[in-house]
């Protein structure tokens, strides 16, 4: 069992002289592609600005590289997002299936042949199928960029679209839904993946270990963790007001071997090391290692 760390118990934040930062810009074009109804999508980015904004202390994901192509484009700043708010559930399920890949071969196959819907047998309506394939064709290869040090908006009408992001150094952050202990490697995961991991230690598995069969993941665990996340995350993010609730955010968790073996879909998402651990949703101290991994 993991106890509260110093950061959580005392309400203090880790400070380190060695920090590496860089400006990053929200990819508003990518956000719009995730809207099912694209009419007035740019208006929505401005009206519900906090729903799509990158806010201080949020884990920011780099979306410059694409999953299925090698085109990088030429942009002044790295392209980032902090949530998948408007992405439909059937496309999110394809991401869950993708990151459930145990080997690199399985990952490449899942990237080329995504599984939409709740499971492999669910069929979508023709309009949804076309939309899902269109979204997937432009799906980014998500990587952890770092933690935002300021606020940036998806629409230039709302304010600055560029945020300074901490890409190297030590920082105090909000933990995800699993206990962290000092020395553990830290990976990121989407909040809708939470029921893909064991929430408690048992005879069959350790906490944070991947479930054997995602089809048999406990749906009640997802509901419980979602309620816990809402209750705790709204303390630091402006997500409680109507129309501003973020979903599909990235959170940190320990990387744990599955049955003593590396899991490719999780291993490629390691971005930090735990310096001072804590319980689920506590404040923890981590060292960003994206530059050396």
DAZI-V786427 format. One record per residue. N is the residue number from 1. RES is the residue in three letters. OMEGA is omega as a letter, one per 40 degrees, with the letter a starting at -180 (none if undefined). NEAR is the number of other ideal C-beta (glycine too) atoms within 12 Angstrom. Layout:
N;RES;OMEGA;NEAR + N;RES;OMEGA;NEAR
This chain:
1;UNK;a;12 + 2;UNK;i;26 + 3;UNK;i;17 + 4;UNK;i;22 + 5;UNK;a;30 + 6;UNK;a;21 + 7;UNK;a;30 + 8;UNK;a;29 + 9;UNK;a;16 + 10;UNK;a;16 + 11;UNK;a;12 + 12;UNK;i;14 + 13;UNK;i;23 + 14;UNK;i;28 + 15;UNK;a;13 + 16;UNK;a;18 + 17;UNK;a;8 + 18;UNK;i;16 + 19;UNK;i;22 + 20;UNK;a;24 + 21;UNK;i;25 + 22;UNK;i;26 + 23;UNK;i;27 + 24;UNK;a;37 + 25;UNK;i;33 + 26;UNK;i;43 + 27;UNK;a;38 + 28;UNK;i;33 + 29;UNK;i;24 + 30;UNK;i;35 + 31;UNK;a;40 + 32;UNK;i;28 + 33;UNK;a;28 + 34;UNK;i;38 + 35;UNK;i;30 + 36;UNK;i;23 + 37;UNK;a;14 + 38;UNK;i;19 + 39;UNK;i;10 + 40;UNK;i;13 + 41;UNK;i;25 + 42;UNK;i;23 + 43;UNK;i;18 + 44;UNK;i;28 + 45;UNK;a;34 + 46;UNK;a;23 + 47;UNK;i;20 + 48;UNK;a;30 + 49;UNK;a;33 + 50;UNK;i;32 + 51;UNK;a;36 + 52;UNK;a;46 + 53;UNK;i;39 + 54;UNK;a;49 + 55;UNK;a;34 + 56;UNK;i;25 + 57;UNK;i;30 + 58;UNK;i;42 + 59;UNK;a;48 + 60;UNK;a;48 + 61;UNK;i;40 + 62;UNK;a;35 + 63;UNK;a;38 + 64;UNK;a;28 + 65;UNK;i;25 + 66;UNK;a;24 + 67;UNK;a;28 + 68;UNK;i;22 + 69;UNK;i;17 + 70;UNK;a;10 + 71;UNK;a;15 + 72;UNK;a;15 + 73;UNK;i;19 + 74;UNK;a;8 + 75;UNK;a;22 + 76;UNK;a;13 + 77;UNK;i;25 + 78;UNK;i;33 + 79;UNK;a;39 + 80;UNK;i;44 + 81;UNK;i;48 + 82;UNK;i;47 + 83;UNK;i;42 + 84;UNK;a;37 + 85;UNK;a;34 + 86;UNK;a;32 + 87;UNK;a;37 + 88;UNK;a;31 + 89;UNK;a;25 + 90;UNK;i;30 + 91;UNK;i;36 + 92;UNK;i;33 + 93;UNK;i;35 + 94;UNK;i;38 + 95;UNK;i;41 + 96;UNK;i;39 + 97;UNK;a;32 + 98;UNK;a;38 + 99;UNK;i;36 + 100;UNK;a;34 + 101;UNK;a;32 + 102;UNK;a;25 + 103;UNK;i;19 + 104;UNK;i;16 + 105;UNK;i;13 + 106;UNK;a;20 + 107;UNK;a;28 + 108;UNK;i;19 + 109;UNK;i;18 + 110;UNK;i;30 + 111;UNK;a;30 + 112;UNK;a;20 + 113;UNK;a;18 + 114;UNK;i;33 + 115;UNK;i;31 + 116;UNK;i;35 + 117;UNK;a;24 + 118;UNK;i;21 + 119;UNK;a;19 + 120;UNK;a;19 + 121;UNK;a;10 + 122;UNK;i;19 + 123;UNK;a;15 + 124;UNK;i;23 + 125;UNK;a;15 + 126;UNK;i;10 + 127;UNK;i;14 + 128;UNK;i;21 + 129;UNK;i;21 + 130;UNK;a;15 + 131;UNK;a;26 + 132;UNK;a;33 + 133;UNK;i;22 + 134;UNK;i;21 + 135;UNK;a;33 + 136;UNK;i;34 + 137;UNK;i;21 + 138;UNK;a;28 + 139;UNK;i;31 + 140;UNK;i;36 + 141;UNK;a;27 + 142;UNK;i;39 + 143;UNK;i;30 + 144;UNK;i;41 + 145;UNK;a;43 + 146;UNK;a;43 + 147;UNK;a;45 + 148;UNK;i;41 + 149;UNK;i;28 + 150;UNK;a;24 + 151;UNK;i;28 + 152;UNK;a;36 + 153;UNK;a;31 + 154;UNK;i;45 + 155;UNK;i;27 + 156;UNK;i;17 + 157;UNK;a;16 + 158;UNK;a;25 + 159;UNK;a;21 + 160;UNK;i;23 + 161;UNK;a;33 + 162;UNK;i;31 + 163;UNK;i;37 + 164;UNK;a;27 + 165;UNK;i;42 + 166;UNK;a;38 + 167;UNK;i;34 + 168;UNK;a;26 + 169;UNK;i;29 + 170;UNK;a;28 + 171;UNK;i;41 + 172;UNK;a;33 + 173;UNK;i;47 + 174;UNK;i;38 + 175;UNK;i;42 + 176;UNK;a;41 + 177;UNK;a;41 + 178;UNK;a;44 + 179;UNK;i;34 + 180;UNK;i;43 + 181;UNK;a;31 + 182;UNK;i;23 + 183;UNK;a;17 + 184;UNK;i;31 + 185;UNK;a;30 + 186;UNK;i;44 + 187;UNK;i;43 + 188;UNK;i;41 + 189;UNK;i;43 + 190;UNK;a;43 + 191;UNK;i;39 + 192;UNK;i;36 + 193;UNK;a;40 + 194;UNK;a;38 + 195;UNK;i;29 + 196;UNK;a;40 + 197;UNK;i;43 + 198;UNK;a;30 + 199;UNK;a;31 + 200;UNK;i;22 + 201;UNK;i;17 + 202;UNK;i;12 + 203;UNK;a;7 + 204;UNK;a;15 + 205;UNK;i;20 + 206;UNK;i;25 + 207;UNK;i;27 + 208;UNK;i;39 + 209;UNK;i;27 + 210;UNK;i;40 + 211;UNK;a;29 + 212;UNK;a;18 + 213;UNK;a;14 + 214;UNK;a;27 + 215;UNK;a;21 + 216;UNK;i;12 + 217;UNK;a;27 + 218;UNK;a;21 + 219;UNK;i;17 + 220;UNK;i;13 + 221;UNK;i;23 + 222;UNK;a;26 + 223;UNK;a;17 + 224;UNK;a;19 + 225;UNK;i;35 + 226;UNK;i;25 + 227;UNK;i;18 + 228;UNK;a;27 + 229;UNK;i;34 + 230;UNK;a;22 + 231;UNK;a;17 + 232;UNK;a;26 + 233;UNK;i;34 + 234;UNK;i;21 + 235;UNK;a;17 + 236;UNK;a;24 + 237;UNK;i;31 + 238;UNK;a;24 + 239;UNK;a;31 + 240;UNK;a;18 + 241;UNK;a;14 + 242;UNK;i;11 + 243;UNK;a;16 + 244;UNK;a;22 + 245;UNK;i;25 + 246;UNK;i;39 + 247;UNK;a;29 + 248;UNK;i;36 + 249;UNK;i;42 + 250;UNK;a;43 + 251;UNK;i;45 + 252;UNK;i;48 + 253;UNK;i;46 + 254;UNK;i;40 + 255;UNK;a;37 + 256;UNK;i;32 + 257;UNK;i;21 + 258;UNK;a;28 + 259;UNK;i;16 + 260;UNK;a;10 + 261;UNK;i;14 + 262;UNK;i;21 + 263;UNK;a;32 + 264;UNK;a;28 + 265;UNK;i;36 + 266;UNK;a;34 + 267;UNK;a;24 + 268;UNK;a;28 + 269;UNK;i;35 + 270;UNK;a;31 + 271;UNK;a;41 + 272;UNK;i;40 + 273;UNK;a;29 + 274;UNK;i;40 + 275;UNK;i;29 + 276;UNK;a;34 + 277;UNK;a;36 + 278;UNK;a;36 + 279;UNK;i;27 + 280;UNK;i;35 + 281;UNK;i;33 + 282;UNK;i;34 + 283;UNK;a;32 + 284;UNK;i;43 + 285;UNK;i;36 + 286;UNK;i;46 + 287;UNK;i;35 + 288;UNK;a;38 + 289;UNK;a;25 + 290;UNK;a;32 + 291;UNK;a;21 + 292;UNK;a;13 + 293;UNK;none;21
